[in-house]
Amino acid sequence: MRVWFSTHLRAYTGGAEAEVTAPTVGALVEELNRRYPGLGFRIVDEQDRIREHIAIFVNTEQARALDVALAPTDSVRIIGALSGGSPSCPAPAAGCSAP
């Protein structure tokens, strides 16, 4: 299956996509960590759960657990949430200043 990585994970993978075969999301993460050491820790926490700031989509459905089954024809996207900014200054270019 084809796995696509969001930009912040590409520092580990060296590219935007990889071809991987795995029966579950958990096995997929294990294989990715084998290929790209350290990547697994960025995706799964110490309690073997998908990290809160990571979203894994299998085709168009979000996988919320590592036991989600995968098929060879699936498309997987691993996306990290973006954060930052200031709620008091949503558009610094508009002239407001951050506290």
C-alpha positions in Angstrom: 0.0 0.0 0.0 1.0 3.6 -0.5 1.8 5.6 2.7 1.9 9.4 2.4 3.6 11.5 5.1 2.9 15.1 6.1 5.8 17.5 5.8 7.0 17.4 9.4 7.5 13.6 9.2 9.5 13.7 6.0 12.7 14.6 8.0 12.6 11.0 9.1 11.5 9.4 5.9 13.4 11.4 3.4 10.4 11.6 1.1 6.7 12.1 0.9 5.7 8.5 0.2 6.6 4.9 0.9 5.3 1.5 -0.3 4.6 -0.8 2.7 2.8 -4.1 3.3 1.2 -4.6 6.7 -2.0 -6.2 8.0 -2.8 -3.5 10.6 -2.0 0.1 11.4 0.1 -1.1 14.3 2.1 -3.4 12.0 2.5 -0.5 9.5 3.9 1.7 12.2 6.4 -1.0 13.3 7.5 -1.5 9.7 7.9 2.3 9.2 9.9 2.5 12.4 12.2 -0.4 11.2 12.8 1.5 7.9 13.0 4.9 9.5 14.3 4.7 13.1 12.6 7.1 15.4 9.5 7.6 13.3 7.4 5.2 15.3 7.9 7.3 18.5 6.5 10.3 16.6 3.3 8.4 15.7 2.6 6.2 18.8 3.0 7.1 22.4 4.3 5.0 25.3 0.9 3.5 25.9 0.8 2.1 22.3 -1.8 4.6 21.2 -1.8 6.9 18.3 -0.5 10.3 19.5 -3.2 13.0 20.0 -1.6 15.3 17.4 -1.3 12.6 14.8 -4.1 11.6 12.4 -3.9 8.4 10.4 -6.3 8.1 7.5 -6.9 4.8 5.8 -8.5 5.8 2.5 -11.0 8.4 3.7 -11.6 7.1 7.2 -9.6 8.1 10.3 -7.9 5.1 12.0 -8.2 5.8 15.8 -6.5 2.6 16.9 -3.5 0.4 16.0 -5.7 -2.7 15.4 -7.4 -1.2 12.3 -7.1 -3.8 9.5 -5.3 -2.8 6.2 -5.6 -4.1 2.7 -2.9 -4.0 0.1 -5.0 -1.6 -2.0 -5.4 0.9 0.8 -4.0 4.4 0.8 -2.7 5.6 4.1 -2.0 9.2 5.1 -0.1 10.1 8.3 -0.7 13.7 9.2 0.5 15.8 12.1 -1.6 18.6 13.5 -0.3 22.1 13.2 -0.4 24.5 16.1 0.7 27.9 17.0 -0.4 31.4 16.5 -2.2 33.6 19.0 -6.0 33.7 19.5 -5.7 37.4 20.4 -3.9 38.1 17.1 -5.3 35.9 14.3 -3.8 38.0 11.5 -0.5 39.8 12.5 -0.3 41.2 8.9 -3.6 43.0 9.7 -1.8 45.2 12.2 -2.5 43.5 15.6 0.4 42.6 17.8 0.9 39.4 19.9 0.9 39.9 23.7 
